[in-house]
Amino acid sequence: MDGTAALVDRVAPTGSGASRATARTVGTQLTFADIYDAHFSAVWQALRRLGVWERDLDDAAHDVFIVVHRRLGDFDDGRPVRPWLLGIAAKVASEFRRRAQHRREVVSEDVQAERRSVPTATPAHGVRADRALDDKERRALLHRALDALDHDRRTVLVLHDIEGYAMPEIASALDVNMNTLYARLRQARIDLKAAVLAAQAAGSTR
């Protein structure tokens, strides 16, 4: 495993395999409230990894669940819920990033600091402070590197390498064929490695 892969592995959601197993259990009486309560946090985190700015996250998550509410009647209960939600989140994130580029906002130092920051919970009992700081810095580094990626490549890399979904699930969620997704993933990994090295080099010169 190279350094970039190890970085991605370190910041992948803790216990994500177990949470995804739970997320894939779909009941026959699925309700909007069930989905919102079980998956809001995951959608919010995914939006952040997909490039939505901190100040826009609540609005973006709101937009995701508006779409969920509108489309729930057509949702096939035999499908896993989480990939469907993240497919919607990817489209919402793309729109938020497009709006930000269209506005040509002047980015202040405060906003740049916001983009670099990654909220981290208070270290649990027994976890060394230096390890907690190291993990926070790794997350911040990954987010800066992800920001350098093309949105479509970033999306497949986040869903596959960080969220851990299988490519057939991603293809279904995004309505994109798997050959295209694999090509995007290969290039995204190359781009991410270059972006990590560039971010590390920039950090070392400060």
C-alpha positions, 0 to 999 in steps of 0.5 A: 500500500503506497502513502496515498492509499494509506492516507485514504485508509486512515481517514475512511469512516471508523467501523464503516463496514458494519454501518454499511451492512446495517444501511443495506438492510431495507425494510418493507415499510421504509419511511422518510423519517427512517432514512433521515434519522439513519443516514443524515450524518453519512450524507453530511459527511459525504457532501463534505468529502465531495467538496461542499464548503462547510458553510453550505453543508446544511443547505446541501444536506437539506437539498438532498433530502428534499430530493429523497422525499420527492423520489421515495415513492419510486424507490425500489425497497429491494435496493440498498439505501445508502448508495442511492442517497450518495448518488443524490448527494454527488449530484447536489455537491456538483451543483453547489460547486458549480454555483460557487465557481459561477459566483466567482467568490472572493475567498477570504483568509477565514474561508481558506482556513475553513476549507483547511480545517477538519472537525475532529472529536475530542480524543477518547480516553486513552488516545494520545493527543499527538495521535489525535493531532496526527489524524486531524492533520491527515484528514486536513491533508486529504481534504486539500488534495481532494479539492484539487480533483475534477468533480467526477473523478473525486466522486468515484474515488470518495465513494469507492476508496473512502466510503467503500462501496462496490463499483456496481453499486456506484454505477447504479447510484450515479447511472454511469457505466462501470468502464467509465467509472474504473477509468475515472478511478484510475485517473483520480488515484493518480491525481490524488497522489500528485495533489497530496505530494503538492500539498505536502511540499507546500506545507513544508515551505511554510 
